[in-house]
Amino acid sequence: MVRYIPDRLKPTEVKTRTFTGDGSTTTFAISNSLSTNKILVSLNGLLQRQTTNYTVVGSNVQFGSAPEFSDTITIIELPI
């Protein structure tokens, strides 16, 4: 998906990654060099709290406990 930001000449891409929980995986890949303030993470549509529900470790989002089987994990990488 491409979004346009006013007063910018180029479009800015917002990446959305979707994963499905399996009850044991706690780590999900994102782009390199993103911090917790450059992503939004939701679990079954509910926004998760930075550093409370997940952390960013290198190029991964890591949950404290594994999302349940068939949970939907959505990670939105913001262009800010």
N, C-alpha and C positions, 0 to 999 in steps of 0.2 A: 504494500500500500504506500502511496506517495502523498504526502501532505505539503501544502505550500504555506510558508510563513511570510506574513506581510513584510515588505521592505527587504526581501532577500531575492537575489537573482536566480538561485538554483532551488529546485525542490529538495526537501529533506525527507529521507526515508525513515519510516517507523517500522521496525522489525517486530513481528509477533511470532513467538515460538509456543507451540502447544505440545504437551506431553500427557501421557496417561500413567497414573500411579499403579504400582504393582505390589504395594505393601512392604517392599524392602529397599527400594532405591531412594536415596536421599539427595543425590547430586544430579543436577540438570545443566547442560551446557548452554552458555551464552557467548556473545562476542567478546573478544579480548578487551581488557582495560576498561570495563564498566564498573562503576561503584554502585552502592545501594541507592544513591540518589538519582541514578540514571536509568533505573528500571522500575516497573510495576509488576508485582507478582500476585496472581490470584489463584485460589484453590476452590474449585467448583463455583466460580463466580464471586467469591468473597475475597476482597483485597486483603493481603497479608501484611503484617507489620515488619518493617525493616528491623533487623537485628533481634527482634523478638521471635518471629516465626521462621526467618531465614537469614542467611548471611551470604555475602559474595566472597568466594575464595578463588582467586585467579580468574579463570574464565568459566566458573561454575556458580550456580545458585545452590546452596546447601541448606536443606531443611534440618531442623533439630530432630524431628522424627519423620519417618517415611510416610508420604501420602498413602492412603488406603487404596486397595485394589479398585480400579476403574475411576478413581478421582481424576478430575481434569485440572492440570496445572497449566496456566497461561502466563507467559513472561513477555512483557512488552518492553522493548529497548527504546528509550527516548533519545532524540537527537540533541539534547541539551548539554 
